Amino acid sequence: MRRARPGRAGLRARFGPLRILAPFAALVLLLAGCTAGGAREADDGVIRLRFQSLAWQKESVDANKELVREWNAAHPDIQVDYVQGSWDSVHDQLLTSFEAGEAPDLLHDASDDLADFAYGGYLADLRTLLPERLRADIPAHSWSTTTFGDGVYGVPFLQEPRMIMADRRLLTDAGVRIPTAERPWTWAEFRQIARDLTTRMGEGRYAVAWPLKEPVSVSLNLGLSAGGRLFHRGADGRTTLRFTDADAVVPGTVRAMVETDRTASRATLGSGGSDTLPGFFGGRYAMVPLGFSYRQQIVQQAPKGFDWIVLPAPAGAGGLAQGVSPQTLSIAEDSPHKREAARFLDFFLQPRNMVRLALGDWMLPTSTTALADPALHTPAYGWATGAAVARQLRPAPAQSVRGYPEWKDKVATPAFQEYYSGAIGTEELRRRLVVDGNRVLARYQRD
């Protein structure tokens, strides 16, 4: 199940092996462009826009394609061709298509992947293209995820908090207080409840499974709830790393649950979210912190009668604040029909349509109007809990930091992996993240 994308190292085509592959990849994209999108303006004068979507779940793909069909039926002079992309390869695929001059007019991505493309001049600045309705309906903190320098290079439209998927029967039998968005657990309370649950569950079973195959985003985004920031921007605009006591709360809790309390399974530390579900269904784990959209997989795969509940992640000094990198829609700078593409975006992201997209992807819309829709506030499958948490979502801490992909891949991922496994302690984690990390960021911030 796609939720975390592989790491990226910036504009690798300019520095590394991707340059070697570019001619071949460009040829493939040229051929693909001809078959998928055709000419951008046909002989009959009809404008054709290519829209590359990364929707992959059937419900989501169906919602995307249905909206494209509705647009095409109402706009015979501006036709949109749906092109299927993939989260697994989107960064390098887009980079190659940009350099080959064959990028889609409209492209689906995630906000944490846009910085290189925005600074590289590949994306159109949307400030003068988008209608006031759309600009006003999405909160400023969401727009900040797609703002680089003075420009806005994407529309943030879907977001996904990390929630706790829990076995309701195990929690109820243990007499555990069920948290709500209004009265969540604290991190200390979460740790104590995990101790009580593990004792009651018996040998070989754990209160929590932490799937930390991608440890950086989990650690940083949940860290906002404890007041952690890690990345600090100075008055001069430069970003530096500082690892404070607040930044240590979440990783320290996870480490203690694995190493000291033995309430979290060591075996799941290198796992993806989907890998933990069989153990969750089988009663080996009472709780699993997962992205909100994993609910769809639970609905599809859980055995008959499995009683589960969606809980908010624990809160700390920052309340339920949590970092997210919304999914985005952008317009290519090279598109000859930017205003027509913006008209399609305005239609595609009408509140009622954003609700359809959110339901199809089992995620939450950024639109204030869409988020208020009753369909997203039903108790079924935890929709109401997620909608309540959505009000506290904030940009991921490293959202617009240049050099973040390299820091994440080369410094932070191995450091967090070793920390959670017990190979290094807190001070060594701090040294690597800050000292080694600031060296990486400095290279990207030279005048």
N, C-alpha and C positions, 0 to 999 in steps of 0.2 A: 504494500500500500504506500503510495507516494505521499510523504509529508515532508521529508527532509531531502534537500537536493545535495548532490555531491559538491565538495568544496571547489572554489574557483580562485584563480590566481591573477585576476585582473585581465588586462588586455594581452593575453599570452601570445597572441599572434604577432605582436610587435617585438617580443623578446625571445620566444621559445619555439618548440617543435611545431606548433600549429601553423607557423608560416610555411613550413615545408609542405603541409597537407593542403594549404589554402587553394592552390590551382585545381587540384582534383576535387576538393569539396565544392569549390565554386562551380565547376562544371556540373556536378551532381545537382546543386541547387538551381542552376540555370535550367536543367532539364525538368527538375521538379516544379519549378516556377511555371514552365510552359504548360505542364500537364495539370497542375493544381489551380493556377490562377488565370492563365491565358493572358491576352493583351489587356493592358489597363484601360484602354479605350478602344472599343470595337469600331468597325467600319460604320456601324449604324449610329454612332455617336453616344452609345451607352457607356457610362463610366463604370469600370469594374474595379472594385477594391478587394484585395486579398486580406482576409482576417485569419491569422494563425492563432488557434485556441489550444490551450494545454489541458482542457477538460479531459478526464479519462474515465471517470465512473459513468456507467450507462445513463443514470438519471441526469448527470451533469451534461454529458454530451448531447442527450436528447433536448435538454433545455436550451443549450446554445444553438443547436441546429434549428430548433423551432423558432427561436427569435430571429435568426437569419432569414428563415422562410417568410416570416411575417413582414420583415422589413422589405424584402425583395418584392413581395406581392403588392406592397403599398408604394414602392418607389421604382417603377420600371426603368427610369432613366439613370438610377444609381444602384447597381447590382453588387452584392457582396458574395464573394466565393469563400466558403469555409475551408480552411486548411488545417489538418490535424498535426499538432506538434507533440513533443514529449518533454516532460520535466527532466528526464534523465540526461538530456543532451542539449537543453535549450540555450545555455550560455554560449557554447562554442558554435552551435548551429547558427545562432543569430549573428555572432561576431563575423563568421565567415560570409553570411549572406549580406551583411552591411558592407563589408569590404569589396564584395563582388557586385554591389549595386543591385542586388536581387532581394532585398528585405521585403517582407509583407508590409502592406500599408498600415495595418493594424496588428498589434502584437500583444499577446498575453504573457505575463512574466510575474515576478515577485519583486517587491520594492527593494529587497536587499541585493538584487542583481542589477539594478539600474545605474548605479553610480558610474561605472566604467563607460557605459553606453552614453550616458548624459554628458559626462565630461569629454567624451570622445567626439561629440557632435553628431551622433547617430540618431538621436531622438528629437522630435519637434517640441519646442516650448509651447505648452498648451494654454498659457495665460490668456491669450487673445482669441483662442479658438473655442473654448468651452462656454456654454451659456451660464448665466448667473444662477439659474435654478440648480444646476448640478454643483456648481462651486459652493453655494450656500448650504446645500443639503448634506455635505460631508464635513465633519468637524476639522478644525484647523490642525489638530494633532495628527490626524490621518494624512492630511495634505503634506505635512512636514516630512512624511516618509518618502515622498516622491519629489521633494524640492531640493535641488542641488544648485548652489550658488544663488543666482537671482531667478532661475527658471523652474517651472513645474513640468516634469517629464513623464508623468503617468497619472492615471486616475486610480486611486486605491479603492477597491470595491468589495472584496471579500477578506475576512479576517478569521483567525482561528486561535482561541485561547487554549491553554493546556489545562485540562480538568482531571479529576480523579474518577476513574471508573471503578465502582465498588460492588462487591457481592453483598446485596442488601441483607440476606439471611445471616451471613457471618457477622455482620456489624450488629444486627438486631439481637442475635443470640448472645452476643457479648455485652449487650447493654450500652453500646457506644452512642454518644450523642451525635445525631446526624447534623452536620453543619449546613448552613444556608449562606447565600450571598450576604444576607443581613447580619448573620452571626457565624462567620467562618471559624474554623480551627486556627489557632496560632501555630507557628512552626514547632514550638515546644510542646503544645498539646498534641499535635500530629505525631511527634516522636513518642510521647507517652502512650497514646492510643495504640500505636504500632507495637509497643512492648506488651501491652495487655492482650492484644489480639493474637500475637505470635505465641504467647504462653498458652492461651486457650486452644489454639489450633493444633498444637502438638508438633512433634519432631518431623523435620523434613518439609514443613510448611511455613510460609512467611506472610506477614501482614502486607508487605509491599514488594512489588517488582518494579525496579527502576530500569527501563530500557534506555540505555545511554550510549547507543552506537554513535549518536551525534551529540556529545556532551556539552558543547559550547553554547548553542542556542538555548538549551534547557537551563543551564546554569545562569546565564546572563539574563534571560527573559524572566524567569521566576525570581531572580535576585532583586528585581525592582520592588517586589512585595516587601522585602526586608530593608529597603532604602538603599540598596546597592546600585552603583552606576558604572563603575570601572573606567569608563571613558569620560574624560572631562575636557570641555572646550574652553580655552582661555580667551581673554579679551582680544588677543591678536588673531583669533580664529583657529589657532593650532590646537590639536587634540593630543592629550597625553593620558597615559594609563596610571591609575592609582588604585591599589587594592586595599580597601578599608575594612574595618570590622564588619560593616554592613554587607560588604561583598562576600564575606566569609560565611554568612549565616546559612544560606541554602547549600552550598557545597559541603560545609561542615556538618550540616544535618544529614545529608545523604551519606557522607563518609561514616558518620557515627552509627547510622542505622545498619550499614554493611559490616563495619569493622568491630564496633564496640557492642551494640545492642543485639546484633544478629537477627534483626527484624526485617531486613531486606536481603533478597537473594543476590549473592555475588555472581551467580551464573548469568544473570540477565544484564549485567553492566555493558556487555558488548553487543546486546541484542537490539533489534529494531522493534517498534511497537507491535507489529503483527506477530512477532515471535513469542510474545508473552501471552497471547490470547488463549492458546490451548491450556496452559497452566492456570490461567484465570478461570476458565470455564470448568476446569477439573477440581477447583478448590485448593490448589497449591498456593495461590496468592489471593489475598482478600481485596487488595487495591492495586491499581495500576495507573500512574499518571500518564495520560495520553492526550494527543491533540483532539479537539472537539469532534472532528470528522470521523474519528475511529468508531463512533457510535454506529455508523452505517455498517461497518464490518461486523460489529458485535451483533446487530440485528440479523444479519445474514448468516452468521456462523454459530451463534450460541445454541446450545442444545435446548430442546423444548423444556419449558418450565424454569429455565435459568433466570433468577430474579436479580436484576442489577439496577444500579442507580448512578446518576451523574452528580458529583459533588464539586464545589469550588476548590481550587488549590488553596493551601494555607495562606494566611495573611500575617504580615509583620508590621514594622514601622511605616511601611508604605501602603498599608491596607491591602486591598486585592489587586493593586497595580500589577500589571504584567506586560512584558514587551511582546510585540507582534511585528511581523513583516507582512503586510497585506499583499494579496494578489492584486495585480495592476493591469491596466490596459493603456497602451501607448500608441503614438503615431510616429512612423518613421520620418526622419527629416527629409529623406529623398523622395517621399511620396509626392506625386504631382497633384494630388487631390486631398490636401489636408483638411480643407473646410468640409468637404463631403464626408471624409472619415470622421470628423468631429460631430457631424449631424448623426451619423450612425451610432457613435458612442452615446450621444444624448438619448437616443431611442433605446439603445441596449441597456442603459443604466437608469431608465425611469424607475422610480421606487417599486412599482408592481413587478417590473422585470427583474430588479435586483433581488426581490424576495424569491422569485422563481429560481434564479441562479443559486441563491443561498441554500434553498431547500434541496436542489439537485446535487449540490456539493456537500451538504450536511455541515455547512459553515455559517458564518454570520455576516450580514452586510455592514458596510461602513455608513451607509446612508441613515441619517436620523429618522427620516420618514419610514424607510423600509424596516428599520429595526423595531419600530413601534407596531408593525403589523401583527394582528392576533395569531397568525399562523406560527410565529416565532415565539409565542408566549404560552404555548400549551405545555402542561406537565409531561406529556408523553416524550420519552427518550431524552429528557433533560433539556428540551429546548428553552424552557423558561429560565432555568438556572444559567444556561449559557448566555441568554440575552441580558440577564442581570449583570453578569460578569463583564459583558462587552462594554459597558459604560466605563469600566476602569482600565480598559486596554490602552496602552501607550506605545509609541514607536520603540522598536528594539534598540537597546543602548548603543549599538554600533551602526545604526541604520545608514548614516551618511558619511561614515569615516572611510576615507581613502586609505587603502592598504589593509582594510579589515580582512578580505579574503586570504591574503598571504599570512597575516597574523593568525587567523583561525586555523589554516591548514598546517602551517609550519611550527607554530608556537603553542597556541591554546589547546588544540585537540590532543596532541600527545601529552601535554602537561596535565590536563584534566583527567585523561585516561589513566595516567600513572598515579595521580592523586586518589582517584576513586578506588583504584585497585590496591592502594596501600603502599605503593612503591616509594612515594615521596610524601613529605609532610606539608603542612600549611605554609611554612616559610619558604620552602623550595618552590611551591606553587606560586606564591607571591613573586618571588624573584624572577621566575620564568615569564609570567604574564606581564610583569611591569618592566623589568630591565631589558629582557630580550624583546618584548613587545614594543617598547618605545624606540628601540633601534629600527625596527621594521617601519613603524609609522613615520619616523623622521625622514626616511628616504622618500616618502610620498609627499612630504610637506616642505621640501626645500624650495626656496624662492627661485 
